[in-house]
Amino acid sequence: YIVSNKVYGTIADESAGDVDSVSGTTVMSGGNWYNLGVSWNGSTLIVYLNGSAENSVSTSVSEIEDLSSSLTIAKDAGNDYGNGQVSQVLMYNRAITAAEFLQNYNVLKSRYGL
C-alpha cells in the first residue's frame, strides 16, 4: 500500500498476533508508472521499487498459517484504496530474488513501452 507517497509492505500472522511492516524510501509522484514489489522469505520482509530493494526489516512472522485470510493489494491499513491503477499482479510460492525483481521490472517496462 501507499502512505505519504511511499510504498509499504505488511505481513501478518493474526493467529499469533504478529504484524510487521516495511516502507520504501523514495517519495513517488503522481502521473508516473511504478513497479512495486514485496518479498518475504520467512525472516525478512523486503520492499522493492522499480526493480531495486528500497528497504527491509526482520520479521517475527515465521509462517502464515491461516490461508483463508484476505490478501489486499493497493489498500492501506485504514481500508482506503490508492488513487491509481494496478496493471498486473504476480504472486510466487517462494521469495523471489533481487535479480528476479529487476528482471520483472525490465520486462514490464519494455512491454508497456516505458
N, C-alpha and C positions, 0 to 999 in steps of 0.2 A: 504494500500500500504506500501511499504518498503522504507525507506530513511536512509542511513548510518547504514544499518543492524538493524534498529528498526522498529517495526510495527506502522503504523499510521492509524487513523480513521478520516474521514471527513464527515460532514453533511452540506447540503446547502439548503436554500430556495432561489433560484435565483431570483424569482419574488420580494422578499423583500430585496434582496441584502445581506442576512445573510449567512456567511460561518464560521464554527467553526471546529477546528482540535484538536486532542489529540495524543500524541506519547507515545509509550511504553518506558520502562526504560532499558530493557535487550537488549544487543547487541547480535544478533543472528549470528551463524556461519554457513558457507556452509556445505552441506552434512548431515544436521540433519533434522529430522521431527519436525515440529512445528504445534501447533493448535492455530490459530489466531481467534480472535473474536472482534466485536464491537457491543455495545448496546447503544441505545438512548431511554430514557423514556419520552421525551418531554421537559426535562430541563437539563439533564446531559448526556454527551457522555462519554462512558467508553470503554477502550481498554483492551483486555484480551490476555494473552499469556499462553498457556499450562494450561488452567483452572483457572488461577489466574488473578484478576484485577491488571493491571500494573499502570494505571493512569486514571484520569478523569478530565473533565472540564465542568463547567457550560456553557450552550449554549444559545445564543439569538434566535436560531431557535426554534420556538414553534410548528410549524406544517409543513408538506410537502404538499404543495397544488398541485404542478404540477407533477402528477404521470407519465406523458409522458417523463420526463427527463430520461436520461440514468443512469443506475446503473453500476458502474465499480468495478471489483474485480481484485486485483493483478496488478493494473495500477496506476501509480502516477500522480500527477497534471500536469506533463510535457508530459503526454501521452506515457510514457515508461512502458513497461511490465516488471515484475520482472523475474529474472532468476531462474525458479523453476517450480514445478508442483502443481496444485490445485487438490486434490483428491476428495473433497466433499465441497458443499456449502449448508448451512442450513439457511433458512430465516423464520422468525416468524412474525406474525401480532401484536406482543407485545414485550416489552422489557423483555428478559429472565433474571433470577436472577443469581447471582454469583454461587449458588449451582447448577443450571442447566448447566452453562458453565462448571463447574468442572465435572459434570456427563457426559456431552457430550464428554469432553476430555478423560475421563477414558474409555468410551465405544469405541471411535475411536482408542485409543491407543491399547486396547485389540484386536479389530477387525483386525488391521494391524500388530499385533504381535510385538509391540514396547515396 
